[in-house]
Amino acid sequence: MTTWFMTRHPGAMEWARRQGLAIDRHCTHLDAGAVQPGDIVLGTLPVHLVAQVCARGASFYNLSLDLPAAARGRELSATDLEAFGARLEGYLVQPVHSTQIDRP
């Protein structure tokens, strides 16, 4: 089992260190084909990649935070992440497999 941490942000890496997370692989880009059943993927990914991670039998935990609009678009420190309530939240994502969007 491998624990992956997906981020390109130094503040997120420092936040993970402060949390005492045991990370085996830090990556800024995910090759979903490298993820194995039982792996744990932490961080932030586009939803289609989260679906691929889940389909491979791995677990995904999003690095979630309550970011105010004024803080968007800038690099956040670990202290900023803590102030904005950074936490890991598990998600199971599956595609719907529909090319039609139901309209009301």
C-alpha positions as CSV (number, residue, x, y, z in Angstrom):
1,M,0.0,0.0,0.0
2,T,1.3,3.5,-1.0
3,T,0.1,6.8,0.4
4,W,0.3,9.5,-2.3
5,F,0.1,13.2,-1.7
6,M,-0.9,15.2,-4.7
7,T,-0.1,18.9,-4.6
8,R,2.1,21.5,-6.2
9,H,1.9,23.8,-3.2
10,P,4.7,24.1,-0.6
11,G,2.2,25.3,2.0
12,A,0.2,22.1,1.6
13,M,3.3,20.0,2.0
14,E,4.2,21.8,5.2
15,W,0.6,21.4,6.4
16,A,0.9,17.6,5.8
17,R,4.1,17.5,7.7
18,R,2.5,19.4,10.6
19,Q,-0.3,16.9,10.6
20,G,2.2,14.0,10.9
21,L,0.9,12.4,7.7
22,A,3.0,9.4,6.6
23,I,3.4,10.0,2.8
24,D,5.2,7.6,0.6
25,R,5.0,9.5,-2.7
26,H,4.6,13.2,-3.3
27,C,3.6,14.1,-6.8
28,T,2.5,17.2,-8.7
29,H,0.9,15.2,-11.5
30,L,-0.9,11.9,-11.1
31,D,-0.5,8.9,-13.5
32,A,-3.6,7.1,-12.4
33,G,-2.3,3.9,-13.9
34,A,0.4,3.8,-11.2
35,V,-2.2,3.7,-8.4
36,Q,-2.8,0.2,-7.0
37,P,-5.7,-1.3,-5.1
38,G,-5.4,-0.4,-1.4
39,D,-3.4,2.8,-2.1
40,I,-4.5,6.0,-0.5
41,V,-4.4,9.2,-2.5
42,L,-4.5,12.5,-0.6
43,G,-4.7,16.0,-2.0
44,T,-6.7,17.8,-4.7
45,L,-7.5,16.2,-8.1
46,P,-9.9,16.8,-11.0
47,V,-13.1,14.7,-10.5
48,H,-12.3,12.5,-13.5
49,L,-9.0,11.5,-12.0
50,V,-10.7,10.9,-8.6
51,A,-13.0,8.5,-10.4
52,Q,-10.0,6.7,-11.9
53,V,-8.4,6.4,-8.5
54,C,-11.6,4.9,-7.0
55,A,-12.1,2.5,-10.0
56,R,-8.6,1.1,-9.4
57,G,-9.6,0.1,-5.8
58,A,-7.7,3.0,-4.1
59,S,-9.1,5.5,-1.6
60,F,-9.2,9.2,-2.2
61,Y,-9.2,11.9,0.5
62,N,-9.6,15.5,-0.7
63,L,-7.7,18.3,1.0
64,S,-10.7,20.5,1.7
65,L,-10.8,24.0,3.2
66,D,-13.2,26.8,3.6
67,L,-11.5,29.4,1.4
68,P,-12.9,32.9,1.4
69,A,-13.0,34.7,-2.0
70,A,-10.3,37.2,-0.9
71,A,-7.8,34.4,-0.4
72,R,-8.3,32.8,-3.9
73,G,-5.5,33.0,-6.5
74,R,-2.6,33.3,-4.1
75,E,-0.2,30.8,-2.6
76,L,-1.3,29.7,0.9
77,S,1.0,28.8,3.8
78,A,0.5,25.9,6.1
79,T,-0.7,28.5,8.7
80,D,-3.3,29.8,6.1
81,L,-4.5,26.3,5.5
82,E,-5.0,25.7,9.2
83,A,-6.8,29.0,9.6
84,F,-9.2,28.0,6.7
85,G,-10.0,24.7,8.3
86,A,-7.9,22.4,6.1
87,R,-8.9,18.7,6.5
88,L,-8.9,15.5,4.6
89,E,-12.4,14.3,3.5
90,G,-12.9,10.9,1.8
91,Y,-14.8,10.6,-1.4
92,L,-16.0,7.8,-3.6
93,V,-16.5,9.0,-7.2
94,Q,-18.1,7.1,-10.1
95,P,-18.9,8.3,-13.6
96,V,-22.6,8.3,-14.6
97,H,-21.9,7.1,-18.1
98,S,-24.4,9.3,-19.8
99,T,-24.0,11.6,-22.7
100,Q,-27.3,13.3,-22.1
101,I,-27.9,15.9,-19.4
102,D,-31.4,15.7,-18.0
103,R,-33.0,19.1,-18.1
104,P,-35.9,20.1,-15.9
